[in-house]
Amino acid sequence: MTDRTRAHVYVTGKVQGVYFRATTRDTAREAGVDGWVRNLDDGRVEAVFEGPEEAVESLVEFCHEGSDAARVEDVEVNYEQPQGEDGFRVRW
């Protein structure tokens, strides 16, 4: 699993109520990336992407745009050791 990387992402802007989580889930599944996405009480979206480095980077790039209705203001990314995420889900 050494070819896997993990990105922990916080997205700021108009990112709740605009299908950001569902679009992220669908994009991650298409890219073969594991992890999760959820809304935070402060209006941000938090996500974890785990998988091959190139695929994870494509999801990080996606977060700078988000869903069609989103208006992303900032994306904070922290890289971590993979933790064995399996599948991609929306967390509540």
N, CA, C and O atoms as a GROMACS GRO file, in nm:
protein
  368
    1MET      N    1   0.083  -0.120   0.000
    1MET     CA    2   0.000   0.000   0.000
    1MET      C    3   0.087   0.126   0.000
    1MET      O    4   0.038   0.236   0.029
    2THR      N    5   0.213   0.112  -0.031
    2THR     CA    6   0.302   0.228  -0.028
    2THR      C    7   0.274   0.325  -0.141
    2THR      O    8   0.317   0.440  -0.136
    3ASP      N    9   0.202   0.281  -0.244
    3ASP     CA   10   0.170   0.371  -0.355
    3ASP      C   11   0.046   0.455  -0.326
    3ASP      O   12   0.003   0.535  -0.409
    4ARG      N   13  -0.010   0.436  -0.208
    4ARG     CA   14  -0.130   0.511  -0.170
    4ARG      C   15  -0.092   0.636  -0.091
    4ARG      O   16   0.007   0.638  -0.019
    5THR      N   17  -0.174   0.739  -0.108
    5THR     CA   18  -0.156   0.861  -0.030
    5THR      C   19  -0.291   0.900   0.028
    5THR      O   20  -0.394   0.848  -0.014
    6ARG      N   21  -0.291   0.991   0.124
    6ARG     CA   22  -0.414   1.035   0.188
    6ARG      C   23  -0.411   1.187   0.199
    6ARG      O   24  -0.314   1.245   0.248
    7ALA      N   25  -0.517   1.249   0.152
    7ALA     CA   26  -0.532   1.395   0.163
    7ALA      C   27  -0.654   1.424   0.249
    7ALA      O   28  -0.763   1.371   0.225
    8HIS      N   29  -0.635   1.509   0.351
    8HIS     CA   30  -0.743   1.552   0.439
    8HIS      C   31  -0.771   1.696   0.400
    8HIS      O   32  -0.685   1.783   0.412
    9VAL      N   33  -0.893   1.722   0.352
    9VAL     CA   34  -0.925   1.848   0.285
    9VAL      C   35  -1.038   1.920   0.358
    9VAL      O   36  -1.135   1.859   0.402
   10TYR      N   37  -1.023   2.054   0.369
   10TYR     CA   38  -1.130   2.141   0.420
   10TYR      C   39  -1.160   2.243   0.312
   10TYR      O   40  -1.070   2.314   0.266
   11VAL      N   41  -1.287   2.252   0.270
   11VAL     CA   42  -1.326   2.341   0.162
   11VAL      C   43  -1.417   2.450   0.218
   11VAL      O   44  -1.516   2.421   0.285
   12THR      N   45  -1.382   2.575   0.191
   12THR     CA   46  -1.455   2.691   0.239
   12THR      C   47  -1.523   2.761   0.122
   12THR      O   48  -1.470   2.764   0.011
   13GLY      N   49  -1.641   2.817   0.149
   13GLY     CA   50  -1.715   2.892   0.048
   13GLY      C   51  -1.861   2.852   0.052
   13GLY      O   52  -1.911   2.805   0.154
   14LYS      N   53  -1.929   2.870  -0.060
   14LYS     CA   54  -2.067   2.824  -0.071
   14LYS      C   55  -2.060   2.678  -0.116
   14LYS      O   56  -2.068   2.647  -0.234
   15VAL      N   57  -2.046   2.589  -0.016
   15VAL     CA   58  -2.022   2.448  -0.046
   15VAL      C   59  -2.122   2.354   0.023
   15VAL      O   60  -2.109   2.232   0.014
   16GLN      N   61  -2.221   2.411   0.091
   16GLN     CA   62  -2.326   2.329   0.150
   16GLN      C   63  -2.458   2.363   0.082
   16GLN      O   64  -2.486   2.479   0.051
   17GLY      N   65  -2.540   2.260   0.059
   17GLY     CA   66  -2.669   2.280  -0.007
   17GLY      C   67  -2.656   2.299  -0.157
   17GLY      O   68  -2.748   2.349  -0.222
   18VAL      N   69  -2.542   2.260  -0.214
   18VAL     CA   70  -2.518   2.278  -0.357
   18VAL      C   71  -2.469   2.148  -0.422
   18VAL      O   72  -2.402   2.150  -0.525
   19TYR      N   73  -2.504   2.034  -0.360
   19TYR     CA   74  -2.467   1.900  -0.410
   19TYR      C   75  -2.317   1.876  -0.411
   19TYR      O   76  -2.268   1.792  -0.486
   20PHE      N   77  -2.243   1.949  -0.328
   20PHE     CA   78  -2.098   1.932  -0.322
   20PHE      C   79  -2.061   1.791  -0.276
   20PHE      O   80  -1.976   1.726  -0.337
   21ARG      N   81  -2.126   1.743  -0.170
   21ARG     CA   82  -2.093   1.609  -0.117
   21ARG      C   83  -2.125   1.500  -0.217
   21ARG      O   84  -2.044   1.410  -0.240
   22ALA      N   85  -2.244   1.505  -0.276
   22ALA     CA   86  -2.284   1.401  -0.372
   22ALA      C   87  -2.193   1.400  -0.495
   22ALA      O   88  -2.155   1.294  -0.544
   23THR      N   89  -2.159   1.519  -0.543
   23THR     CA   90  -2.072   1.528  -0.660
   23THR      C   91  -1.932   1.478  -0.625
   23THR      O   92  -1.867   1.412  -0.706
   24THR      N   93  -1.884   1.510  -0.505
   24THR     CA   94  -1.754   1.461  -0.460
   24THR      C   95  -1.755   1.310  -0.452
   24THR      O   96  -1.661   1.244  -0.497
   25ARG      N   97  -1.861   1.253  -0.394
   25ARG     CA   98  -1.872   1.107  -0.383
   25ARG      C   99  -1.866   1.043  -0.521
   25ARG      O  100  -1.790   0.948  -0.542
   26ASP      N  101  -1.945   1.093  -0.614
   26ASP     CA  102  -1.950   1.035  -0.748
   26ASP      C  103  -1.814   1.047  -0.818
   26ASP      O  104  -1.770   0.954  -0.885
   27THR      N  105  -1.750   1.162  -0.804
   27THR     CA  106  -1.620   1.186  -0.867
   27THR      C  107  -1.515   1.093  -0.807
   27THR      O  108  -1.432   1.038  -0.880
   28ALA      N  109  -1.517   1.076  -0.676
   28ALA     CA  110  -1.420   0.988  -0.609
   28ALA      C  111  -1.440   0.843  -0.653
   28ALA      O  112  -1.342   0.773  -0.680
   29ARG      N  113  -1.563   0.798  -0.659
   29ARG     CA  114  -1.588   0.661  -0.701
   29ARG      C  115  -1.542   0.638  -0.844
   29ARG      O  116  -1.484   0.533  -0.873
   30GLU      N  117  -1.566   0.732  -0.933
   30GLU     CA  118  -1.521   0.720  -1.072
   30GLU      C  119  -1.369   0.713  -1.080
   30GLU      O  120  -1.315   0.644  -1.165
   31ALA      N  121  -1.300   0.785  -0.990
   31ALA     CA  122  -1.154   0.789  -0.991
   31ALA      C  123  -1.091   0.673  -0.915
   31ALA      O  124  -0.969   0.656  -0.917
   32GLY      N  125  -1.174   0.593  -0.847
   32GLY     CA  126  -1.122   0.482  -0.769
   32GLY      C  127  -1.055   0.527  -0.639
   32GLY      O  128  -0.962   0.463  -0.591
   33VAL      N  129  -1.106   0.637  -0.583
   33VAL     CA  130  -1.051   0.692  -0.459
   33VAL      C  131  -1.143   0.654  -0.343
   33VAL      O  132  -1.265   0.665  -0.353
   34ASP      N  133  -1.084   0.611  -0.233
   34ASP     CA  134  -1.158   0.576  -0.112
   34ASP      C  135  -1.162   0.696  -0.018
   34ASP      O  136  -1.085   0.791  -0.034
   35GLY      N  137  -1.253   0.692   0.080
   35GLY     CA  138  -1.259   0.798   0.180
   35GLY      C  139  -1.401   0.839   0.212
   35GLY      O  140  -1.494   0.758   0.205
   36TRP      N  141  -1.416   0.966   0.248
   36TRP     CA  142  -1.548   1.016   0.289
   36TRP      C  143  -1.552   1.168   0.274
   36TRP      O  144  -1.450   1.234   0.256
   37VAL      N  145  -1.676   1.221   0.281
   37VAL     CA  146  -1.700   1.365   0.276
   37VAL      C  147  -1.816   1.397   0.369
   37VAL      O  148  -1.910   1.318   0.381
   38ARG      N  149  -1.810   1.514   0.434
   38ARG     CA  150  -1.920   1.554   0.523
   38ARG      C  151  -1.924   1.706   0.535
   38ARG      O  152  -1.824   1.775   0.512
   39ASN      N  153  -2.043   1.757   0.572
   39ASN     CA  154  -2.059   1.898   0.604
   39ASN      C  155  -2.014   1.921   0.748
   39ASN      O  156  -2.033   1.835   0.834
   40LEU      N  157  -1.956   2.038   0.773
   40LEU     CA  158  -1.922   2.078   0.909
   40LEU      C  159  -2.017   2.187   0.955
   40LEU      O  160  -2.075   2.259   0.873
   41ASP      N  161  -2.034   2.200   1.086
   41ASP     CA  162  -2.126   2.299   1.142
   41ASP      C  163  -2.088   2.443   1.106
   41ASP      O  164  -2.174   2.531   1.106
   42ASP      N  165  -1.961   2.467   1.076
   42ASP     CA  166  -1.917   2.603   1.045
   42ASP      C  167  -1.934   2.641   0.898
   42ASP      O  168  -1.890   2.748   0.856
   43GLY      N  169  -1.999   2.553   0.820
   43GLY     CA  170  -2.027   2.584   0.680
   43GLY      C  171  -1.927   2.527   0.581
   43GLY      O  172  -1.949   2.532   0.460
   44ARG      N  173  -1.817   2.473   0.632
   44ARG     CA  174  -1.718   2.411   0.543
   44ARG      C  175  -1.758   2.267   0.511
   44ARG      O  176  -1.848   2.211   0.573
   45VAL      N  177  -1.688   2.210   0.413
   45VAL     CA  178  -1.697   2.068   0.384
   45VAL      C  179  -1.562   2.007   0.416
   45VAL      O  180  -1.458   2.063   0.380
   46GLU      N  181  -1.563   1.893   0.482
   46GLU     CA  182  -1.442   1.818   0.514
   46GLU      C  183  -1.443   1.689   0.434
   46GLU      O  184  -1.547   1.624   0.422
   47ALA      N  185  -1.329   1.651   0.380
   47ALA     CA  186  -1.320   1.527   0.304
   47ALA      C  187  -1.185   1.461   0.326
   47ALA      O  188  -1.086   1.527   0.354
   48VAL      N  189  -1.184   1.329   0.312
   48VAL     CA  190  -1.061   1.251   0.313
   48VAL      C  191  -1.059   1.170   0.185
   48VAL      O  192  -1.155   1.101   0.152
   49PHE      N  193  -0.947   1.180   0.112
   49PHE     CA  194  -0.928   1.105  -0.011
   49PHE      C  195  -0.808   1.015   0.007
   49PHE      O  196  -0.701   1.061   0.048
   50GLU      N  197  -0.825   0.888  -0.023
   50GLU     CA  198  -0.715   0.793  -0.008
   50GLU      C  199  -0.710   0.703  -0.130
   50GLU      O  200  -0.810   0.645  -0.171
   51GLY      N  201  -0.590   0.691  -0.186
   51GLY     CA  202  -0.572   0.606  -0.303
   51GLY      C  203  -0.443   0.639  -0.374
   51GLY      O  204  -0.354   0.700  -0.315
   52PRO      N  205  -0.432   0.598  -0.501
   52PRO     CA  206  -0.312   0.630  -0.578
   52PRO      C  207  -0.292   0.782  -0.584
   52PRO      O  208  -0.388   0.857  -0.597
   53GLU      N  209  -0.167   0.826  -0.576
   53GLU     CA  210  -0.136   0.968  -0.566
   53GLU      C  211  -0.202   1.051  -0.677
   53GLU      O  212  -0.260   1.156  -0.649
   54GLU      N  213  -0.194   1.005  -0.800
   54GLU     CA  214  -0.251   1.082  -0.911
   54GLU      C  215  -0.403   1.097  -0.897
   54GLU      O  216  -0.458   1.204  -0.924
   55ALA      N  217  -0.470   0.990  -0.855
   55ALA     CA  218  -0.615   0.995  -0.838
   55ALA      C  219  -0.654   1.086  -0.722
   55ALA      O  220  -0.750   1.162  -0.732
   56VAL      N  221  -0.578   1.080  -0.613
   56VAL     CA  222  -0.606   1.166  -0.497
   56VAL      C  223  -0.586   1.312  -0.538
   56VAL      O  224  -0.666   1.398  -0.501
   57GLU      N  225  -0.480   1.341  -0.611
   57GLU     CA  226  -0.456   1.478  -0.656
   57GLU      C  227  -0.569   1.528  -0.745
   57GLU      O  228  -0.604   1.646  -0.740
   58SER      N  229  -0.626   1.441  -0.827
   58SER     CA  230  -0.738   1.483  -0.912
   58SER      C  231  -0.858   1.523  -0.828
   58SER      O  232  -0.932   1.614  -0.864
   59LEU      N  233  -0.880   1.455  -0.714
   59LEU     CA  234  -0.990   1.491  -0.624
   59LEU      C  235  -0.961   1.622  -0.552
   59LEU      O  236  -1.051   1.703  -0.532
   60VAL      N  237  -0.836   1.644  -0.513
   60VAL     CA  238  -0.799   1.771  -0.450
   60VAL      C  239  -0.825   1.885  -0.549
   60VAL      O  240  -0.878   1.989  -0.511
   61GLU      N  241  -0.788   1.865  -0.674
   61GLU     CA  242  -0.814   1.967  -0.777
   61GLU      C  243  -0.963   1.989  -0.795
   61GLU      O  244  -1.008   2.103  -0.810
   62PHE      N  245  -1.040   1.880  -0.794
   62PHE     CA  246  -1.186   1.891  -0.806
   62PHE      C  247  -1.241   1.982  -0.696
   62PHE      O  248  -1.333   2.060  -0.722
   63CYS      N  249  -1.187   1.973  -0.577
   63CYS     CA  250  -1.237   2.053  -0.464
   63CYS      C  251  -1.222   2.202  -0.487
   63CYS      O  252  -1.294   2.281  -0.425
   64HIS      N  253  -1.131   2.244  -0.573
   64HIS     CA  254  -1.116   2.386  -0.602
   64HIS      C  255  -1.232   2.439  -0.687
   64HIS      O  256  -1.253   2.560  -0.694
   65GLU      N  257  -1.306   2.350  -0.751
   65GLU     CA  258  -1.422   2.389  -0.832
   65GLU      C  259  -1.552   2.341  -0.766
   65GLU      O  260  -1.646   2.418  -0.749
   66GLY      N  261  -1.556   2.213  -0.729
   66GLY     CA  262  -1.674   2.156  -0.666
   66GLY      C  263  -1.788   2.134  -0.764
   66GLY      O  264  -1.766   2.125  -0.885
   67SER      N  265  -1.907   2.125  -0.711
   67SER     CA  266  -2.025   2.105  -0.795
   67SER      C  267  -2.055   2.233  -0.873
   67SER      O  268  -1.998   2.339  -0.846
   68ASP      N  269  -2.144   2.221  -0.970
   68ASP     CA  270  -2.175   2.336  -1.057
   68ASP      C  271  -2.223   2.458  -0.979
   68ASP      O  272  -2.190   2.571  -1.015
   69ALA      N  273  -2.300   2.436  -0.872
   69ALA     CA  274  -2.358   2.549  -0.797
   69ALA      C  275  -2.265   2.600  -0.686
   69ALA      O  276  -2.294   2.702  -0.625
   70ALA      N  277  -2.154   2.530  -0.660
   70ALA     CA  278  -2.064   2.569  -0.552
   70ALA      C  279  -1.983   2.693  -0.591
   70ALA      O  280  -1.957   2.720  -0.708
   71ARG      N  281  -1.943   2.767  -0.487
   71ARG     CA  282  -1.849   2.879  -0.504
   71ARG      C  283  -1.737   2.859  -0.401
   71ARG      O  284  -1.749   2.902  -0.286
   72VAL      N  285  -1.631   2.795  -0.444
   72VAL     CA  286  -1.522   2.762  -0.353
   72VAL      C  287  -1.435   2.885  -0.332
   72VAL      O  288  -1.392   2.950  -0.428
   73GLU      N  289  -1.408   2.917  -0.205
   73GLU     CA  290  -1.322   3.029  -0.170
   73GLU      C  291  -1.182   2.984  -0.131
   73GLU      O  292  -1.084   3.052  -0.160
   74ASP      N  293  -1.172   2.867  -0.064
   74ASP     CA  294  -1.042   2.821  -0.018
   74ASP      C  295  -1.044   2.670  -0.001
   74ASP      O  296  -1.148   2.612   0.033
   75VAL      N  297  -0.929   2.607  -0.025
   75VAL     CA  298  -0.913   2.464  -0.002
   75VAL      C  299  -0.785   2.445   0.079
   75VAL      O  300  -0.676   2.482   0.036
   76GLU      N  301  -0.800   2.387   0.197
   76GLU     CA  302  -0.687   2.355   0.285
   76GLU      C  303  -0.661   2.205   0.275
   76GLU      O  304  -0.753   2.126   0.295
   77VAL      N  305  -0.538   2.166   0.244
   77VAL     CA  306  -0.505   2.025   0.225
   77VAL      C  307  -0.392   1.986   0.319
   77VAL      O  308  -0.289   2.054   0.326
   78ASN      N  309  -0.410   1.877   0.390
   78ASN     CA  310  -0.306   1.818   0.473
   78ASN      C  311  -0.286   1.674   0.427
   78ASN      O  312  -0.382   1.598   0.415
   79TYR      N  313  -0.161   1.637   0.402
   79TYR     CA  314  -0.131   1.500   0.360
   79TYR      C  315  -0.094   1.417   0.482
   79TYR      O  316  -0.018   1.462   0.569
   80GLU      N  317  -0.148   1.295   0.486
   80GLU     CA  318  -0.132   1.207   0.601
   80GLU      C  319  -0.097   1.067   0.554
   80GLU      O  320  -0.102   1.037   0.435
   81GLN      N  321  -0.062   0.981   0.649
   81GLN     CA  322  -0.039   0.840   0.617
   81GLN      C  323  -0.173   0.773   0.588
   81GLN      O  324  -0.270   0.798   0.659
   82PRO      N  325  -0.181   0.690   0.484
   82PRO     CA  326  -0.305   0.617   0.456
   82PRO      C  327  -0.350   0.535   0.576
   82PRO      O  328  -0.268   0.480   0.650
   83GLN      N  329  -0.482   0.527   0.594
   83GLN     CA  330  -0.538   0.454   0.709
   83GLN      C  331  -0.626   0.338   0.666
   83GLN      O  332  -0.696   0.280   0.748
   84GLY      N  333  -0.623   0.304   0.537
   84GLY     CA  334  -0.697   0.186   0.491
   84GLY      C  335  -0.844   0.212   0.463
   84GLY      O  336  -0.926   0.122   0.481
   85GLU      N  337  -0.879   0.333   0.420
   85GLU     CA  338  -1.018   0.361   0.383
   85GLU      C  339  -1.060   0.262   0.274
   85GLU      O  340  -0.980   0.224   0.188
   86ASP      N  341  -1.186   0.220   0.277
   86ASP     CA  342  -1.238   0.125   0.179
   86ASP      C  343  -1.373   0.175   0.130
   86ASP      O  344  -1.469   0.179   0.206
   87GLY      N  345  -1.380   0.213   0.002
   87GLY     CA  346  -1.502   0.269  -0.053
   87GLY      C  347  -1.509   0.418  -0.024
   87GLY      O  348  -1.426   0.472   0.050
   88PHE      N  349  -1.608   0.484  -0.082
   88PHE     CA  350  -1.624   0.627  -0.058
   88PHE      C  351  -1.768   0.652  -0.016
   88PHE      O  352  -1.862   0.603  -0.079
   89ARG      N  353  -1.786   0.730   0.090
   89ARG     CA  354  -1.921   0.753   0.143
   89ARG      C  355  -1.938   0.897   0.189
   89ARG      O  356  -1.841   0.968   0.217
   90VAL      N  357  -2.064   0.938   0.196
   90VAL     CA  358  -2.101   1.065   0.257
   90VAL      C  359  -2.126   1.038   0.403
   90VAL      O  360  -2.208   0.952   0.438
   91ARG      N  361  -2.056   1.110   0.490
   91ARG     CA  362  -2.077   1.094   0.636
   91ARG      C  363  -2.173   1.204   0.682
   91ARG      O  364  -2.178   1.313   0.625
   92TRP      N  365  -2.250   1.171   0.788
   92TRP     CA  366  -2.349   1.265   0.843
   92TRP      C  367  -2.307   1.314   0.976
   92TRP      O  368  -2.378   1.394   1.037
   0.00000   0.00000   0.00000
